Amino acid sequence: MKIKLTKALKHKGQEILTLDLPLEDLTGNDLIEIEKQLTRSGEVPVVTDFNRVYLVNVAARAAHIPVEILKSASAKDFARITNEVRNFLTLSDSDDNEEAATPPTPPETSSGESQSG
């Protein structure tokens, strides 16, 4: 996923105008390590998927950029980055697939069959 920023970020002498966030490349181990790092630093998110500190750390890991760079983003860009990460982590594939969200149809029975078992 790529996010076009409203204000450039500076990293290693370069300006970043589009942030590449390959969130799909992260693993469960990445998320666990981020939680451990935050716990060691005294930042203990109660609900990680809605905690901006956790979400920006996930974004930084995916983008291979120091978290301080992303924390310096404009408020609008920061909110968009963390919202995209939250959506990635919390929305399931079935949320994008109407067919998967449709409840199964009960089997048809003929009018003469008893419904009780």
Residue frames relative to the residue before (quaternion, step in Angstrom):
aa qw qx qy qz dx dy dz
M 1.0000 0.0000 0.0000 0.0000 0.00 0.00 0.00
K 0.1623 -0.7719 0.6096 0.0789 3.54 -1.05 0.83
I 0.1429 -0.7793 0.6077 0.0549 3.54 -1.02 0.91
K 0.2920 -0.7400 0.5829 0.1655 3.56 -0.72 1.12
L 0.2848 -0.7864 0.5320 0.1316 3.55 -0.69 1.14
T 0.4545 -0.6765 0.5034 0.2871 3.57 -1.13 0.64
K 0.7699 0.1498 -0.0829 0.6148 3.56 1.25 -0.49
A 0.4871 -0.6982 0.4451 0.2778 3.58 -0.77 1.05
L 0.2792 -0.7067 0.6250 0.1788 3.51 -1.24 0.67
K 0.2784 -0.7524 0.5689 0.1808 3.58 -1.13 0.58
H 0.1160 0.7734 -0.6115 0.1201 3.52 -0.89 1.06
K 0.8452 -0.0451 -0.0257 0.5318 3.56 -0.77 1.12
G 0.7206 -0.4649 0.2398 0.4551 3.56 0.93 0.94
Q 0.6412 0.4991 -0.3230 0.4853 3.58 1.27 0.07
E 0.3576 -0.6900 0.5782 0.2483 3.54 -1.22 0.50
I 0.2033 -0.7645 0.6035 0.1000 3.53 -0.93 0.97
L 0.0974 -0.8069 0.5823 0.0197 3.56 -0.59 1.17
T 0.7504 0.1850 -0.1262 0.6219 3.55 1.27 -0.46
L 0.2371 -0.7847 0.5626 0.1070 3.53 -0.69 1.14
D 0.2267 -0.7632 0.5929 0.1209 3.55 -0.74 1.09
L 0.0293 -0.8050 0.5909 -0.0443 3.57 -0.64 1.21
P 0.0406 -0.8148 0.5782 0.0122 3.63 0.05 1.21
L 0.0977 -0.8527 0.5126 0.0241 3.56 0.56 1.23
E 0.6168 0.5725 -0.3438 0.4167 3.57 1.09 -0.69
D 0.6229 0.5462 -0.3414 0.4440 3.61 1.22 -0.30
L 0.5454 0.6188 -0.4043 0.3952 3.60 1.22 -0.28
T 0.2690 -0.7473 0.5852 0.1635 3.54 -1.25 0.49
G 0.6797 -0.4442 0.3753 0.4470 3.53 -1.30 0.08
N 0.6133 0.5548 -0.3447 0.4442 3.59 1.05 -0.72
D 0.6086 0.5441 -0.3504 0.4591 3.59 1.05 -0.71
L 0.6870 0.4852 -0.2874 0.4583 3.58 0.85 -0.97
I 0.6394 0.5144 -0.3224 0.4718 3.58 1.02 -0.77
E 0.6478 0.5192 -0.3177 0.4581 3.59 0.94 -0.84
I 0.6320 0.5216 -0.3309 0.4680 3.59 1.00 -0.78
E 0.6460 0.5101 -0.3183 0.4703 3.59 0.94 -0.86
K 0.6484 0.5155 -0.3153 0.4631 3.60 0.96 -0.87
Q 0.6436 0.5234 -0.3193 0.4581 3.59 0.95 -0.89
L 0.6741 0.4920 -0.2975 0.4637 3.57 0.90 -0.90
T 0.6360 0.5208 -0.3278 0.4656 3.58 1.00 -0.78
R 0.6528 0.5112 -0.3095 0.4655 3.61 0.96 -0.87
S 0.7042 0.4591 -0.2682 0.4706 3.58 1.05 -0.74
G 0.5761 -0.6053 0.3734 0.4029 3.59 1.28 -0.08
E 0.5741 0.5432 -0.3773 0.4827 3.58 1.31 -0.02
V 0.0466 0.8181 -0.5690 0.0689 3.59 -0.12 1.23
P 0.1929 -0.7984 0.5597 0.1105 3.59 -0.18 1.22
V 0.4244 -0.7047 0.5088 0.2538 3.55 -0.86 0.97
V 0.7685 0.0739 -0.0216 0.6352 3.57 0.87 -1.00
T 0.3281 -0.8141 0.4432 0.1819 3.56 -0.06 1.30
D 0.6802 0.5312 -0.3119 0.3974 3.59 0.88 -0.88
F 0.7437 0.3379 -0.2230 0.5320 3.61 1.23 -0.18
N 0.5437 0.6061 -0.3940 0.4263 3.58 1.28 0.20
R 0.4175 -0.7493 0.4538 0.2415 3.59 -0.50 1.18
V 0.5994 0.5507 -0.3716 0.4465 3.61 1.07 -0.63
Y 0.6583 0.4894 -0.3006 0.4866 3.57 0.95 -0.88
L 0.6848 0.5124 -0.2910 0.4288 3.59 0.82 -1.02
V 0.6658 0.4800 -0.3171 0.4752 3.61 0.96 -0.77
N 0.6137 0.5317 -0.3468 0.4695 3.59 1.12 -0.57
V 0.6189 0.5182 -0.3350 0.4860 3.58 1.06 -0.72
A 0.6525 0.5113 -0.3134 0.4633 3.59 0.92 -0.90
A 0.6529 0.5166 -0.3167 0.4544 3.58 0.93 -0.88
R 0.6490 0.5079 -0.3241 0.4645 3.58 0.95 -0.83
A 0.6672 0.5032 -0.3053 0.4565 3.60 0.91 -0.89
A 0.7336 0.4298 -0.2255 0.4757 3.58 0.97 -0.89
H 0.3303 -0.7563 0.4916 0.2779 3.60 1.30 -0.26
I 0.4927 0.6013 -0.4369 0.4525 3.53 1.01 1.01
P 0.5416 -0.6009 0.4539 0.3736 3.62 -0.99 0.66
V 0.5682 -0.6320 0.4092 0.3322 3.57 -0.94 0.91
E 0.5872 0.5932 -0.3707 0.4074 3.61 1.08 -0.64
I 0.6023 0.5544 -0.3538 0.4524 3.59 1.10 -0.68
L 0.7028 0.4525 -0.2751 0.4751 3.59 0.85 -0.94
K 0.6209 0.5386 -0.3468 0.4518 3.60 1.07 -0.63
S 0.6674 0.4974 -0.3049 0.4628 3.59 1.17 -0.48
A 0.4186 0.7056 -0.4676 0.3290 3.60 1.29 0.04
S 0.6145 -0.5168 0.4273 0.4156 3.54 -1.22 0.40
A 0.6581 -0.5233 0.3584 0.4057 3.58 -1.16 0.53
K 0.6545 0.5179 -0.3124 0.4536 3.58 0.95 -0.87
D 0.6788 0.4745 -0.2887 0.4804 3.58 0.91 -0.91
F 0.6322 0.5399 -0.3235 0.4518 3.58 0.97 -0.87
A 0.6628 0.4971 -0.3000 0.4729 3.57 0.92 -0.92
R 0.6598 0.5051 -0.3144 0.4591 3.59 0.93 -0.83
I 0.6396 0.5242 -0.3240 0.4595 3.60 0.96 -0.87
T 0.7166 0.4459 -0.2644 0.4665 3.58 0.76 -1.02
N 0.6217 0.5302 -0.3460 0.4612 3.60 1.06 -0.63
E 0.6392 0.5220 -0.3249 0.4620 3.59 1.00 -0.81
V 0.6501 0.4996 -0.3179 0.4761 3.59 0.98 -0.83
R 0.6427 0.5220 -0.3221 0.4589 3.59 0.92 -0.91
N 0.6618 0.5041 -0.3084 0.4613 3.59 0.89 -0.92
F 0.6352 0.5312 -0.3267 0.4557 3.57 0.99 -0.83
L 0.7226 0.4558 -0.2468 0.4574 3.57 0.91 -0.93
T 0.7819 0.3828 -0.1898 0.4539 3.59 0.99 -0.76
L 0.6701 0.4645 -0.3184 0.4835 3.62 1.08 -0.48
S 0.3078 -0.7538 0.5510 0.1829 3.55 -0.78 1.01
D 0.6707 -0.4803 0.3711 0.4263 3.55 -1.28 0.25
S 0.6368 0.5442 -0.3409 0.4267 3.59 1.03 -0.70
D 0.5567 0.5940 -0.3988 0.4221 3.61 1.19 -0.37
D 0.7045 0.4294 -0.2502 0.5067 3.57 1.20 -0.56
N 0.7125 0.4181 -0.2233 0.5174 3.55 1.27 -0.24
E 0.3446 -0.7771 0.4907 0.1913 3.58 -0.22 1.27
E 0.6292 0.5579 -0.3440 0.4177 3.56 0.96 -0.83
A 0.6697 0.4908 -0.3006 0.4693 3.59 0.97 -0.84
A 0.6751 0.4987 -0.2967 0.4555 3.60 1.11 -0.59
T 0.5732 0.5884 -0.3810 0.4243 3.60 1.23 -0.28
P 0.4245 -0.7082 0.4903 0.2790 3.61 -0.73 0.99
P 0.5704 -0.6060 0.4150 0.3678 3.59 -1.07 0.62
T 0.4362 -0.6770 0.5313 0.2629 3.55 -1.16 0.70
P 0.4542 -0.6772 0.4891 0.3097 3.61 -0.85 0.90
P 0.5829 -0.5910 0.4084 0.3795 3.60 -1.09 0.61
E 0.4861 -0.6617 0.4908 0.2915 3.53 -1.12 0.74
T 0.1279 -0.7672 0.6230 0.0829 3.51 -1.13 0.71
S 0.4975 -0.6322 0.4839 0.3446 3.55 -1.12 0.53
S 0.6552 -0.5576 0.3478 0.3725 3.57 -1.16 0.56
G 0.6799 0.5036 -0.2972 0.4425 3.61 1.14 -0.48
E 0.5993 0.5852 -0.3650 0.4064 3.63 1.24 -0.33
S 0.4605 -0.6656 0.5200 0.2731 3.50 -1.14 0.69
Q 0.3887 -0.7248 0.5260 0.2165 3.59 -0.98 0.89
S 0.6409 0.5260 -0.3379 0.4454 3.62 1.15 -0.44
G 0.2323 -0.8077 0.5285 0.1198 3.52 -1.04 0.59
